[in-house]
């Protein structure tokens, strides 16, 4: 048995199809006519763009518009003057051919992303590799380049070093029953797309490509993140039964889509979803979510060369709020910094970015950036039930400073005659132990708490959640963590406020019964976890 990361739930039993990586032989050639070589590069970029647009349309048709958005970021990279400019500058300075220059720049970009501590940003390296490989193949004359899985038999299990979004979009769901990769994590685009396709996936297996060969029979356990190679007949029967039971249980969950989450005692619980982009709001509604408990706004600031304007931000916040039709939309202010860098916002290198200059700490110093976002949020608040939430709050003074700057923005908008919700709720994330310990004091000033367990757990136990060597310490059920959560909930209720949770723990089936007993009012989670969470609440 081989253990990896469960990236997409489900069970599969099928035969291995090893995806052979295309060998791209790049040699450096000195070029005299640089302008002609630049034209060669640009033609390949345009051809790549045409191909990606076709894949994007296919993905929209087969998986959904929200999942096709990954290819927007691919197109943005192709249209990024800084990216293409870096390739051309490298060609000009070193007088080298287009493919060698492109390879150099792609490797530079990939190294930057892979060196980041943030899991989501680290996974974006795969997107850069995907786009880079496509351009390279087109430069080398493979104009019809397309991942090809058309000849697969039914119940095929794709095994690869890694799968790019383009690879995943080309999978035939009727024939591919699962996929396994050496690399990757739960937040890779291919993993996200696998979950939408309903294809079980185990990633981060390290050496699965060297452990199996074409035609091997494998059992894929997407629940535990395990792979069994050439299993016995007895094991096959066990997992066939597991698969039948899983599919039956999955079908039963649909009945919870239109139901409110109510415990056996008749207590109504708010179940919301977390999103990182506006398009993802649609999945929350499809899964019966009651609103957005965490809207990460970083997407507006990433992968670009300049700060998003107030108007651009306003339109994005407004659209999400309108689409949620009166349901709550809790928007977290900018959580950038440390390992999430912006090219247009230079910051010093830090030895420990998770404890460094980030989130509210940047916003309080860079009031120009903070006020632009707050003004946009306030203006959007008249279009629905929008709430504002400050991240990474460690001291009461930080929260009060944030509130003061918000009031400054309110006064400016009043003078300009621009409408906003005068009674907008303003809360804070509790993700630092100091905030949890002082929750009773904070509760006098906030409208609500939202517990960010991902950071709270790692700060409480001094265990980096991305470090496999200390993963045994990263435990949401640790008594110290539960004690802090209880303190926050009790402080909120004592002061007549409500308390939610927007970390991974909120969707944890084992944790939900405990959180219900502690009195948590609102659970916000990955949209795909909503239905299972509703079922768990009904059973408690």
FISERO-608707 format. One record per residue: residue in one letter; x, y, z of N, C-alpha, C in turn. Coordinates in steps of 0.05 Angstrom, whole numbers, plus 5000, padded with zeros to 4 digits. Each point is the difference from the previous one (the first is absolute). Layout:
REM FISERO-608707
AXYZXYZXYZ/...
//
This chain:
REM FISERO-608707
X501749765000498350245000501850255000/X499150204985501550254998498250235010/X501150175017498450225012500750274986/X497950154994500450274989498050195011/X499350204985498150215008497349954986/X497949985015497349964989499150274988/X500150024973499450254987497150014990/X498949774994497249994991498849745010/X497850025015498849765013498849804981/X499949755009498849794985501849754999/X498949794988501549754997500149924970/X502249884992500249904973501749754999/X499349824982501649764995500449994970/X502550024991500550004972502949944992/X500550004974502649944989501750254995/X502549995007501850234998500550074971/X499950264994501050104975502050225007/X502649944996502150195006500150224979/X499950245009500250234982502950064995/X500949944976502850064994500450294996/X502050115013500650284997501450054973/X499050204986501350074974502850115006/X501949884987502750095003500450254982/X500650225012500450254985503050065001/X501349954978502950054999500650294992/X501150155018500650284995503050044999/X500850104977502950074998500350304996/X502150105010500550294997501450064973/X498850194985501150084975500450305000/X502350094990500550294998498550114976/X498650225003498350114980501150284992/X500150044973500850274990497550184997/X498049884987497550164994498049975024/X500450165020498349985024497150074995/X499650204982497250084994498449774988/X501349854982498649784987499449785021/X501849975019499649805021497850095019/X499850265005497850105016497349954987/X499950034974497549954985499249705002/X502149834999499549715003498849945028/X501050135020498949975027497150105001/X499550244989497350115002497949844985/X500949884977498149824985499249765018/X502049895014499549775017498250085024/X500450245010498350105022497150024991/X499650124976497350034989498749734995/X501549814989498949734995499349875027/X501750045020499449885026497450125011/X499650264996497650135010497549884986/X500249964974497749884986499449725011/X502049845005499649735010498750015028/X501050185017498950025027497150095000/X499350184982497350094998498149774993/X500949824983498449774993499749815024/X502149965015499949835024498250135020/X500150265003498350155019497149964993/X499350024974497249964992499149715006/X501749814994499449725005499549955030/X501750125017499749985028497450125010/X499350244989497550135007497649814994/X500149884977497849834991499749755017/X502349885008500049745012500150015031/X501350205011500450015029498650245013/X500050224986498850245011501750254996/X498750224999501350264995502150065021/X499349945025501850075022502749854998/X499949744991502549854998501650084976/X498650114980501550094976501650265005/X499550135023501350255006503049965004/X500949765006502949955002501450074975/X498749964977501350064975500150304994/X498450165015500250294998502850095010/X500949875021502650075011502249924980/X499649784985501949924980500150214978/X497750094992499950204978501350265010/X499550075026501150255011503149984999/X501149765006502949974999501050044971/X498649904981500850034972499850294991/X498250155013499650284992501650195018/X501449895019501550165020502550124986/X500150264997502350124986502649965016/X499849985026502449965017501249724995/X498249804998500949724995501349984972/X498550084980501049984972502450184997/X499950245013502350194999502549885012/X499749855021502349875013501349804981/X498349854985501149804981501550144978/X498850224989501250154978502650145009/X499950115025502450135010502349805003/X499449765010502049795003501249924972/X498249994980501049944973501950224990/X499250255005501650234990502750015013/X500049985027502550025015502049774993/X498949765000501749774996500249894971/X498450144983499949924971499549704996/X498049905015499349724998497349954988/X499549754992497549934987497650015019/X497650024988497650055015499449785021/X500449744992499349785018501849995024/X502650064997501950005022499350245019/X499550234988499350235016497449965016/X498049884987497549945014500449805022/X501649794995500549805021501350135025/X501950194995501350145022497950155017/X498350154987498150175014497949835015/X499149784987498049825012501249895026/X502549914998501349885024500250215022/X500550254993500250225020497350045014/X497850014984497350035011499349775018/X500549764991499349765015501449995027/X502650084999501650005025498850205020/X499150234991498850205018497549895013/X498249874984497549905011500549765019/X501849824992500649765016501350075027/X501350235001501450075025498250145020/X497550054992498150135018498949805021/X499450105024499049835021497049944997/X498650194987497149974997499449784980/X498349815009499449764983498750084974/X498150195001498650084975501950114980/X501850185009501950134982502049804989/X500849815017501949804992498949834977/X497449955002498749834979499850154973/X500350275000499850154975502549954982/X502049885011502449934984499249814977/X498049825006499149814980498750144976/X498650235006498850154979502150134981/X502250105013502150124984501349794983/X500549765011501249784985498249924976/X497450005005498049924980500250194976/X499950265006500150204979502750004986/X502149985015502749994988500449774982/X499149765008500349774983498450034974/X497750125002498450034975501450194980/X501150225010501450184982502449864988/X501549865017502449864990499349804978/X497849845004499249814980499350144974/X498750235002499250154976502550124986/X501950105016502550104988501449784984/X499949765011501549774988498449884977/X497650104995498649914976497849805005/X499449945026497849815006497450165001/X499250104977497750194999497449875010/X499849744998497549875008500349905029/X502050105015500549915027497450005017/X499449775011497749975017500449745017/X499550015026500249765016498149804988/X500849754997498349804987499449765017/X497549985008499149775016497749864985/X499850054974497749904985499949704997/X502349865001500149724994499749825025/X499450125023499849855024497649815001/X500449785014497849825005498550085025/X497649895004498450065024501549925025/X499450145022501349945026503150034999/X500850214985502950064999500750185024/X502349955011501150175022502550144989/X499850264996502350154989502150035022/X502549934994502250045019502150184986/X500650225014501950194988501650135021/X502250124992501650165019498350225011/X498650144982498050205008498250054976/X497650095006498150064979499550305000/X500150124977499550294997497050044997/X499050255003497250054995499149914972/X501850054980499449924973499649694998/X501849865013499749705001497349925011/X499450115023497649935015497550064984/X500050234986497750084984499549814977/X502149864991499749824978499349715008/X499849955026499349735009497149934992/X499649764991497449904993498849865025/X498150135013498949905025498849724996/X499149934976498749744995502149775001/X502550084995502149794999502050025023/X500550245010501950045022498649985026/X500849805017498649965025501550135023/X502650084996501550135021502750104989/X501450175015502750054992501850025025/X502649944996502050005021502450164990/X501250155018502450164991502249995022/X502450034991502350025018499950265016/X499350224985500150275011497150105005/X499850245010497450135002498950005028/X497950175004498750035025497050034997/X498550035022497150024999499150254985/X501650215000499250254988501050054972/X501249794988500850034972497550014983/X500250144977497650034983499149734990/X501849824995499249734990498449855021/X500850045026498549875022497250125002/X499950274998497450135001498149914978/X501249984976498449914977499149715003/X501849835012499349725004497649985019/X499950175020497750005019497550084985/X500150184982497750084984499149784981/X501949864989499349784982499049755015/X500650005026499349765016501949774996/X502550064992502049804995501849985025/X500249775013501749975023502950054992/X501550135018502850074995501649995025/X502449884998502050005022502550134988/X501050215013502350144990502349995021/X502350114992502250015019501049735008/X499949804982500849735006503049964997/X501450204991503050024998501249824978/X499449745000501349824981498149804987/X497550064999498049814989500649934971/X501250184985500649944972502149794997/X501749975020502149794999499149745013/X497850005014499049775014498049834984/X498850134979498149864984500849994971/X498749824985500549994971497349984986/X500050064974497549994985498649725004/X497450015005498549765003499749895028/X501650115019499849925028497150075010/X498949825016497450065012500550155027/X498650225004500350155025497350075012/X500050015026497750115015500750285009/X498350194994500450285008498050075022/X501050065023498450095022500350305004/X498150154988500150295001499050115026/X499149835018499150095026502450025019/X501649785001502449995017502550094986/X499950034974502450084985502049764997/X498949774994501649764999499749864972/X502149864993500149854975501049715006/X498549804990500849725003500649894972/X502549914997500949904973499649704998/X498849914978499449724995498849865025/X497750095009498749895024499049724997/X499549875022498949725000497050024993/X498849774992497249994994498350085024/X500949935024498450075024499950305004/X502350134996500150295003498350144979/X500049894976498450124978497049995008/X499149785011497249985008499350205022/X501950045019499650195021499650284989/X501850084981499950274990497750044980/X499249794987497650024983497550075017/X499949875023497850065019500350295011/X502550085006500550285009499050204979/X500649944975499250184978497050024998/X498649775001497150004998498850165023/X501049965024498950155023500650304998/X502450074990500750284997498150144980/X499649874977498350124980497150035009/X499149805016497350015011499750235020/X502050035017500050225020500150274986/X501650014979500350254985497350094988/X498649804989497450064988498050105021/X500149885024498250085021500450295009/X502550104997500650275009498450224985/X499249944975498650194984497450105013/X498949845018497550085013500450235019/X502650065007500550225019500550274986/X500050004973500650254986498150225008/X497449945001498050225005499250015030/X501249835016499349995028501850185017/X498850125021501750155019501349805018/X502350085011501549825018498950045028/X498649795010498850015026500849755016/X500850055025500849775017497549855010/X500449775013497849845011498550165021/X501450195013498750175021498550234988/X500050034973498650214987501550264997/X502649995005501750244997500950044971/X499350234989500850064972502950105000/X501649874982502850074997500550124973/X501550214999500750134974502349854987/X499649914976502149864984500750174976/X502450104999500850184978502549884986/X500850134979502349904985502350214998/X502449904996502350174996500650024970/X500750244990500850034972502550174997/X501349964978502450174994499650174975/X497949944985499350154976497050034998/X499050224988497150044998498449784987/X501349874980498649794985499349765018/X501549965021499649775018497550025017/X498850245001497650035016497749824990/X500049954974497949844988500049715012/X502449905006500149725011498849995028/X500350225015498850005027497049974998/X498850154982497149984996499149734990/X501649884982499349744989500149795022/X501750045020500349805022498250075024/X498350194997498150075022501250175022/X502250154994501250175019498250255006/X500250115024498450225008501350274997/X502350004986501550254996502949964999/X501550215000503049994998501150085027/X501449825013501150055027502850114999/X501349974976502750104996500550054971/X500250254992500850074973502850115001/X501949854991502850085000500450204976/X500850245006500250204979502750014986/X501849835007502750014988500149974970/X498049854989499949954971500150254984/X498850225011499950254986502750134997/X501849935019502650135001502349844987/X499549744996502149824991500150004969/X502249904989500449964972499450254983/X501150235009499650244985502350195007/X500150234986502350185003499450255015/X497450045007499350245014497749955019/X499650175020497949985020497350024987/X498149825007497350034989498750265010/X498650134982498850265007497649965019/X499150215012497649995017497649914984/X499850104975497749934983500049704993/X502449894994500249724993499249835024/X500950075023499449855024497050035006/X498950234998497250055006498249824982/X500749994975498449834981500149715007/X502349905009500349725007498449945026/X500350175020498549955025497050034996/X499250204984497250044994498849764986/X501449894980498949784984499549755018/X502049945017499649775018497750045019/X499850245011497950065019497349994987/X499750104976497449994985499349714994/X502049844991499449724993499249835023/X500750085024499349845024497250075010/X498750204988497250065005499250025029/X501450185014499350055028501349815020/X501349794991501449825018502650145009/X501049935024502450145010502549964982/X501550214997502549994985502150135018/X501749835013502050115018502750024985/X500950254996502350054984502450075017/X502149844998502450045015501850214986/X500950205015501750204987502749874993/X501550144985502449894987501949865020/X500549744993501849845016502449934983/X501750204995502349964983502550055017/X502349934989502550055014501449755008/X502450025010501649775008500649844975/X498749764998500649834977498250064976/X498050165003498350084977500950284992/X501650014979501250254992498650124976/X500050264998499050144977502450144986/X500149974974502350124986500050305003/X497750135003499950295001500050105029/X500449825020500150085028502549885012/X502350134996502649895010499949965031/X501049775009500249955029502649875006/X500950035025502649895008499749695002/X502249864996500049715004499849945030/X498449805007499749935028500749715005/X501249945022500749735007497649835008/X498050145011497549865008497650164992/X499249984974497950174990497349965013/X499449765011497449965012499750165026/X502350085012499950175024500950284994/X499950074975501250264992498150214991/X500950154980498650244990497949914980/X497549975008497949904983497250105010/X498049964982497250045007499550285012/X498750015023499250255013502550175006/X502349875004502450155007500950184977/X499749894975500650164977497950224996/X497549925003497850194995500050245018/X500749965025500150225019502350194994/X502149904988502350174992499550134973/X498949844981499450114974497050074998/X499350225013497250085001498950054972/X501750084981499050054973498849754988/X501449775004499049754989497549915016/X500150035026497849915017497450164995/X500350264998497750184996498749954973/X501649944980498949944973498149765002/X500949805014498449755003497550055017/X500450145022497850055018497850174987/X500850204985498050164985498449834980/X501449824986498749834981498049815014/X500949895023498249835016497650145010/X500450245010497750165011498050074977/X501050074977498250074978498449754991/X501349775001498749754992497949915020/X500350105025498349905022497050064996/X499350194983497250074997498649804981/X501549814988498849824981499349725013/X500349985026499449755013501049995028/X500449755010500749965028503049965003/X501550214994503049995000501050075028/X502049855010501350055025503050014995/X501450155017502950044997501449865023/X502349874993501549855021503050054997/X501250085022502950055001501649755007/X502149934985501649765006502450065017/X501149795012502650015014500150215022/X497750035015500050185022501349885025/X501950145011501549895023499350165026/X499450274995499550175024497550164995/X498850095022497650164998500550264985/X502450125004500750254987499949974970/X500949774989499949954971497150014990/X498249875015497250004991498850285001/X500650155021498950275003501150194979/X502649964993501150164979498649944973/X499549754995498549924976497350134999/X498649995023497350125001500150304996/X502150135011500350294997500450074970/X501749854986500450064972497549954984/X498449795008497549954987498150245003/X499950115025498350235005500950254984/X502650024995501050214983498949984972/X499949754990499049944974497050064998/X498649945022497150065001499550304998/X501650165015499750294999500650114972/X502049894987500750094973497649944981/X498949765002497849934982497550175005/X499550075026497750175006500450274987/X502450115002500650274987499749994970/X500649764988499849974971497249934991/X498249955020497349934993499749724990/X501849825007499949724991498849835022/X498149834992498549835020501749775009/X499449925025501149755012498349925023/X500349755009498449905023501150125026/X498650195012500950135024500349805024/X498649784998500049805022501649754993/X501950034981501549764991501449875024/X499949735000501349855021503049984994/X501650045021502949984998501149805021/X501349804990501049795018503049954996/X501049805013502949934998500349704999/X502249924987500849725002501649955025/X499449785013501649925024501849774990/X502550074995501949804990502750015015/X500250195019502450035016499249945029/X501549835015499249945028499550245017/X501550224997499650235016497250114997/X498949994976497350104995497949825013/X500649735000498149825013500050045030/X502450045011500250045029498750265010/X500050204982498850255007497250044987/X498849784992497450014985497950165015/X500049975027497950145016500250304997/X502550104997500450294997499350084971/X500949844980499450064972496950014995/X498649815014497149974995498450255006/X501150195016498650245006500050194976/X501849954981500350194977499349884973/X500149744997499549884974497049934998/X499149974975497249904995499949704999/X502349884993500149704999502949915000/X500449745006502649874998499749794978/X502249954986500249774982502749875006/X499949755010502549875008501449874976/X502450094995501649894978501849785011/X499049765000501449785013502649924986/X500250044974502549924986502550125014/X499850275005502350135013499949975030/X497650005011499849985030501349745010/X499649784985501249755008503050004999/X501050114977503049994997501450205019/X498750225006501250195019499849895028/X497949875007499649895027502049775006/X500449834980501649765004502950034989/X500650244989502650054988500749794979/X498049934983500449794980499150104973/X501950044982499550094973498249804986/X497650084991498249814988500949904973/X502150134988501049914975502549815003/X500849965025502449845005499249725008/X500649814982499249725005501549885024/X502350115007501549895023498650065027/X498350205001498650065025497049994997/X499149864979497149984994498549865023/X501449825014498749865022499250195023/X501250245001499350195020497650174992/X499650034974497950174990497349865002/X498750045023497649855007497850195010/X497850014985497850195008498649905025/X500449755008498749895024501850035025/X502350134997501750035023498550165022/X500149915025498650145021500550305002/X502550084995500750285001498550164979/X499849894976498650134978497050025007/X498849785009497250005007499450195023/X501850035019499750195022499950294990/X501750064981500050274989497550064984/X499149804985497550034985497650055019/X500049845021497850035020500150285013/X502350105005500350275012498850224982/X500649974974499050194980497050004998/X498949754998497049974997498650115025/X501049935024498850105025500250305002/X502250124992500450295001498050144982/X499649894976498150114981497250005012/X499149775010497349975010499550175025/X502050025017499850165024499550294994/X501050094977499750284992497950044978/X498349794996497850034981500950004971/X502349884994500949994972500049714990/X500249964974500149734990502949924992/X500449744998502749904994499949794978/X501650034980500249814978502849884999/X500449834980502649874995500349974970/X502350084990500549994971502449844992/X501249855019502349834994499149724992/X501949834992499449734991498549845021/X500450065025498749865022497050014998/X498950224989497150044998498749794984/X501449884980498949794983500849725008/X501449985023501049745009497749855014/X499349774988497749845010500349925029/X502549955009500549915028499950245019/X500750244989500150235018497250135003/X498349984980497450145000498449945025/X499749745009498449955025501150155024/X502750015002501350145023499450304998/X500250114976499650294996497150075006/X498149824994497250045006499650025030/X501349825014499850005030501250255012/X502150104987501250255010498450254994/X498049964982498150234994500750174976/X501749894982500750164976497550064984/X499750254992497650094986500149964970/X502450034988500249994971502449844991/X499749844980502149834989500550084971/X502450084993500650074972502249824990/X499749884977501849794990500350004970/X501649824990500149954971497249934990/X499150124978497349944990499449704997/X502049844993499549724996499549855026/X500650125022499649875027497350075012/X498550184988497550105012497949785005/X499549844980497849805002500749795022/X502549915001500749815020499850125028/X500750265002499850145026497150025009/X498350064980497150015007499049745011/X500849784987499249735009501049955028/X502550085005501149955027498550165021/X499250244993498550175019497249885006/X498749904979497449875003500249765019/X502349864999500349765016500850065029/X500450265007500950075027498050185014/
//
